[in-house]
Each structure stands twice: as structure tokens, then as C-alpha cells.
Amino acid sequence: MATDRLRTYSLGAMLLLVTLAGCGGLQEMWEGPGARVFRPQSIAVLPPMASQYDSAREDIQEVIANSLAKAGRIERVVPAEQVTDIFQGSKEAFDSLVFYFSRLEMTGQSDKDSAIKLGKALNVESFLIIRINAWEYARKEGDNVGRVGLTMRLVDATTGATIWKARHEKASSYMFFKPNLKDVAAELTDEMIKYMPPTPNSGKR
């Protein structure tokens, strides 16, 4: 009996540790070998990749660019509308974007040549690739929630290397008045960018 209680206590303690380990972090995160020393001076947020939530693409692109600018860790953040203007005004830049996204979808890898072309077209050293995983009002665990989920991929535009990837989600519960999903997205992106290189300790030993 005592052994059973001990086993139950040990299992409970292990589950608590797993739960605590997941608190305060992102659902998924990966860093490349150069992430700790990656210090770009400029960044652009590419138009989000196609998904079932395409109606939110412009909002998400703007929200993330604003979060990056507010974080202040990268000197120059290209405004979302400027990124859009570049792709609308240059067929070569737009073709590079389409090719880059198609190769990424097919292989899961960042294509070096088209990544470098995108970096030159946008005049940046890095860019963020976004996929919208959720943008909706739904029922979750018995509550009404406004839910936003994102996947981010940070790419070195000078080499085409993927530096960092992350996935996370945020839900805001409500009873009568629906939260603005753009506000939920802003909270989510602020949180995710805290974990994105260059972090405050990047390059320090």
C-alpha cells in the first residue's frame, strides 16, 4: 500500500515538473547552430504563407512588424506596407517570393539563392516567414475564446540559413464581448519575439 502511494506521489510529482517546464515557454521552438551569435541589423516580415486564414494575412504582417519595432532588438524593421509595395512593384521580387515559398512547402528547407534574392530586394539581412495556424472564435474547454496561433521562421537573408523556428498559440476567453483578434495576435507576437534571436544575451558568454 505504501509502495503504491509512493508510486502515485512520484508520478504526480513528475507530471507537475512536466507541467511547470511547459509554463512560460513556447509550444515548440528550435534554434540553429548560429542562433546565439546572429545579430542582424535589419529585418522584414514576409507576407504570411497561404492558409485557411488568408483574410488575416495583412493584420498579422502589420502586428508582427510592430512587435519587432517595439522590441527594439533589431535596428531597422521594414514596415509591413513597404514590404507589400516592394512585392507589388517588382516582378522579380514577387517571383522570388513565390519560388521561395513553393520550395519551402515542397522540401521544408530554406532555398539559399531565392532567400538571398529576397534579402537584396527588401534590403535586409534577415526576414521572418509566418504561417497562421489559428485565427478564430471557438469553444475551448467549455469557454468561448478568441484564438490566434502562429508559426514563425527566422532566416538569414545573406546565407539563406534558417536561424530559429517557433510555434505558439494564445486564447482569450470571453462571455459576451468578443476580443479583437488583432489584439490577441499582438500579445502572442510580443511573447514569441522575446524568444527570437537576437535575444538580449546573444553573443555573450
Residue pairs with C-beta under 8 A, 6 or more apart in sequence:
25 195
26 166
26 167
26 168
26 191
26 192
26 195
27 167
27 168
27 169
28 165
28 166
28 167
28 168
29 164
29 165
29 166
29 167
29 195
30 164
30 165
30 166
31 163
31 164
31 197
32 161
32 162
32 163
32 164
34 156
34 161
34 163
35 163
35 164
35 197
35 202
36 197
36 202
36 203
37 202
37 203
38 126
38 154
38 156
38 163
38 164
38 197
38 198
38 202
39 198
39 202
39 203
40 74
40 124
40 125
40 126
40 156
40 157
40 198
41 74
41 75
41 76
41 125
42 74
42 75
42 76
42 77
42 78
42 123
42 124
42 125
42 126
43 68
43 74
43 76
43 77
43 78
43 124
43 125
43 126
43 127
43 128
44 65
44 77
44 78
44 83
44 122
44 124
44 126
44 127
44 128
45 61
45 64
45 65
45 68
45 78
45 80
45 83
45 127
45 128
45 130
46 61
46 83
46 97
46 118
46 127
46 128
46 129
46 130
47 57
47 61
47 83
47 84
47 87
47 97
48 56
48 57
48 60
48 61
48 130
48 131
48 132
49 101
49 104
49 105
49 129
49 130
49 131
50 101
51 131
51 132
51 133
53 132
53 134
53 135
53 136
55 135
56 132
56 135
56 181
56 185
57 132
58 80
58 84
59 181
59 182
59 185
60 130
60 132
60 135
60 150
60 185
61 80
61 83
61 84
61 130
62 80
62 81
63 182
63 185
63 186
63 189
64 80
64 128
64 130
64 152
64 189
64 193
65 77
65 78
65 79
65 80
65 83
66 186
67 186
67 189
67 190
67 193
68 74
68 77
68 128
68 193
69 77
70 190
71 190
71 193
71 194
73 198
73 199
73 200
74 126
74 198
76 124
78 122
78 123
78 124
83 122
86 93
86 121
86 122
87 93
87 94
87 97
88 94
90 121
92 117
92 121
93 117
93 118
93 121
93 122
96 114
96 117
96 118
96 121
97 114
97 118
99 111
99 114
100 110
100 111
100 114
100 115
100 118
103 109
103 111
103 114
104 110
104 111
104 129
109 162
110 153
110 155
110 160
110 161
110 162
111 160
112 159
112 160
112 161
113 160
114 160
115 127
115 155
115 156
115 157
115 159
115 160
116 157
116 158
116 159
116 160
118 127
118 157
119 125
119 126
119 127
119 157
119 158
120 157
122 157
124 157
125 156
125 157
125 158
126 154
126 155
126 156
126 157
126 163
127 154
127 155
127 157
128 152
128 153
128 154
128 155
129 152
129 153
129 155
130 150
130 151
130 152
130 153
131 150
131 151
132 148
132 149
132 150
133 149
133 150
133 151
133 167
133 169
134 147
134 148
134 149
134 169
135 147
135 148
135 149
135 181
135 185
136 146
136 147
136 181
137 144
137 145
137 146
137 147
137 178
137 181
138 144
138 145
138 147
139 145
140 147
140 171
140 173
143 173
144 173
144 174
144 175
144 178
145 171
145 172
145 173
145 174
146 171
146 172
146 174
146 178
146 179
146 180
146 181
146 184
147 169
147 170
147 171
147 172
147 184
148 169
148 170
148 171
148 181
148 184
148 185
148 188
149 167
149 168
149 169
149 170
149 188
150 167
150 168
150 169
150 185
150 188
150 189
150 192
151 165
151 166
151 167
152 164
152 165
152 166
152 167
152 192
152 196
153 162
153 164
153 165
154 162
154 163
154 164
154 165
154 196
154 197
155 161
155 162
155 163
156 162
156 163
163 197
164 196
164 197
166 192
166 195
166 196
168 188
168 191
168 192
169 188
170 184
170 185
170 187
170 188
170 191
171 184
172 179
172 183
172 184
172 187
